[in-house]
Amino acid sequence: MAVPKRKMSRSNTRHRRAQWKASTPALVPVTVDGRTLLVPQHLRRAYERGLLRPED
C-alpha cells in the first residue's frame, strides 16, 4: 500500500477530496416477467438469471 512520505497540508487534503464526484450508474433495459425495467448495468445478469427480483 502506498504511504505518503510527508504530511499533506489540510488545504491540499480538502482540495483533493473535493475532486471526487460520484456518478450515477449506467442503466440498461432488461425484460423481467414481461416488463421492461431499467437496472444498473453491473446487475443486469443477476436480474436476467432471477437472482434479483424487481421491487414493485
CYANA upper distance limits for C-alpha pairs under 8 A (distance plus 0.5 A):
  8 MET  CA     12 ASN  CA      7.02
  8 MET  CA     13 THR  CA      6.95
  9 SER  CA     13 THR  CA      6.73
 10 ARG  CA     14 ARG  CA      6.69
 11 SER  CA     15 HIS  CA      6.61
 12 ASN  CA     16 ARG  CA      6.56
 13 THR  CA     17 ARG  CA      6.74
 14 ARG  CA     18 ALA  CA      6.57
 15 HIS  CA     19 GLN  CA      7.26
 16 ARG  CA     20 TRP  CA      8.09
 25 PRO  CA     40 PRO  CA      6.32
 25 PRO  CA     41 GLN  CA      7.81
 26 ALA  CA     40 PRO  CA      6.17
 26 ALA  CA     41 GLN  CA      6.32
 27 LEU  CA     38 LEU  CA      6.03
 27 LEU  CA     39 VAL  CA      5.58
 27 LEU  CA     40 PRO  CA      4.98
 27 LEU  CA     41 GLN  CA      6.08
 28 VAL  CA     37 LEU  CA      8.50
 28 VAL  CA     38 LEU  CA      5.77
 28 VAL  CA     39 VAL  CA      6.06
 28 VAL  CA     40 PRO  CA      6.74
 28 VAL  CA     41 GLN  CA      6.15
 28 VAL  CA     44 ARG  CA      7.95
 29 PRO  CA     36 THR  CA      6.72
 29 PRO  CA     37 LEU  CA      5.92
 29 PRO  CA     38 LEU  CA      5.01
 29 PRO  CA     39 VAL  CA      6.96
 30 VAL  CA     36 THR  CA      5.95
 30 VAL  CA     37 LEU  CA      5.71
 30 VAL  CA     38 LEU  CA      6.72
 30 VAL  CA     39 VAL  CA      7.42
 30 VAL  CA     44 ARG  CA      7.42
 30 VAL  CA     47 TYR  CA      8.13
 30 VAL  CA     48 GLU  CA      7.81
 31 THR  CA     35 ARG  CA      5.77
 31 THR  CA     36 THR  CA      4.77
 31 THR  CA     37 LEU  CA      6.64
 31 THR  CA     48 GLU  CA      8.23
 32 VAL  CA     36 THR  CA      6.87
 32 VAL  CA     37 LEU  CA      7.73
 32 VAL  CA     47 TYR  CA      7.80
 32 VAL  CA     48 GLU  CA      7.46
 39 VAL  CA     43 LEU  CA      7.27
 39 VAL  CA     44 ARG  CA      6.89
 40 PRO  CA     44 ARG  CA      6.97
 43 LEU  CA     47 TYR  CA      7.02
 44 ARG  CA     48 GLU  CA      6.79
 45 ARG  CA     49 ARG  CA      6.60
 46 ALA  CA     50 GLY  CA      6.65
 46 ALA  CA     51 LEU  CA      5.56
 46 ALA  CA     52 LEU  CA      6.22
 47 TYR  CA     51 LEU  CA      6.48
 47 TYR  CA     52 LEU  CA      5.53
 47 TYR  CA     53 ARG  CA      7.08
 47 TYR  CA     54 PRO  CA      8.29
